[in-house]
Amino acid sequence: MVAATHELPASGYALEVDGRLKAEFTTRDGARAGGEELKKRFPMLQIRIYDAQTNAREEI
């Protein structure tokens, strides 16, 4: 996991929390695990995984 980011990553995956990119991951599994952990602790947050290769977002 990498510190907070302010621009879209060129590769890998990023966690988007309430519309802001917060962390980058090299694997989809790592991003999903991080997102699911956050969602359990803070269920009111809107959390998505951003895929740099396809420019798509997936809601958790």
VEXDREN-2710 file (C-alpha; in Angstrom, 1 decimal):
% VEXDREN-2710
k/r/px/py/pz
1/MET/0.0/0.0/0.0
2/VAL/1.2/3.5/-0.9
3/ALA/0.4/6.9/0.7
4/ALA/-2.5/9.0/-0.5
5/THR/-2.4/10.1/-4.2
6/HIS/-4.0/13.0/-6.0
7/GLU/-3.8/11.9/-9.6
8/LEU/-4.9/8.8/-11.4
9/PRO/-2.3/6.1/-11.4
10/ALA/-0.8/5.0/-14.7
11/SER/-0.8/1.3/-13.7
12/GLY/-2.3/-0.9/-11.0
13/TYR/-5.3/-0.2/-8.8
14/ALA/-6.3/2.6/-6.5
15/LEU/-8.9/3.0/-3.7
16/GLU/-11.3/5.8/-4.2
17/VAL/-13.0/6.9/-1.0
18/ASP/-15.8/9.4/-1.3
19/GLY/-14.5/10.5/-4.7
20/ARG/-10.9/11.0/-3.6
21/LEU/-8.0/8.6/-4.4
22/LYS/-6.5/7.4/-1.2
23/ALA/-4.1/4.5/-1.8
24/GLU/-2.5/2.6/-4.7
25/PHE/-2.1/-1.1/-5.0
26/THR/-0.2/-3.3/-7.5
27/THR/-2.8/-6.1/-7.4
28/ARG/-6.6/-6.1/-7.6
29/ASP/-6.8/-8.5/-4.6
30/GLY/-4.8/-6.1/-2.5
31/ALA/-7.1/-3.2/-3.4
32/ARG/-10.2/-5.3/-2.7
33/ALA/-8.9/-6.4/0.7
34/GLY/-8.0/-2.9/1.6
35/GLY/-11.4/-1.6/0.5
36/GLU/-13.3/-4.3/2.2
37/GLU/-11.5/-3.6/5.5
38/LEU/-12.3/0.1/5.3
39/LYS/-15.9/-0.7/4.4
40/LYS/-16.2/-2.9/7.5
41/ARG/-14.8/-0.2/9.8
42/PHE/-16.6/2.7/8.1
43/PRO/-19.8/1.4/6.3
44/MET/-21.0/4.9/5.6
45/LEU/-18.1/5.6/3.1
46/GLN/-18.5/5.2/-0.6
47/ILE/-15.5/3.0/-1.6
48/ARG/-14.5/2.1/-5.2
49/ILE/-11.5/0.4/-6.8
50/TYR/-10.1/2.2/-9.8
51/ASP/-8.4/0.0/-12.4
52/ALA/-5.8/2.0/-14.3
53/GLN/-5.6/-0.4/-17.3
54/THR/-9.3/-0.1/-18.1
55/ASN/-10.0/3.3/-16.5
56/ALA/-13.0/1.6/-14.8
57/ARG/-14.3/1.9/-11.2
58/GLU/-15.8/-1.0/-9.2
59/GLU/-18.0/-0.2/-6.2
60/ILE/-17.3/-2.2/-3.0
END
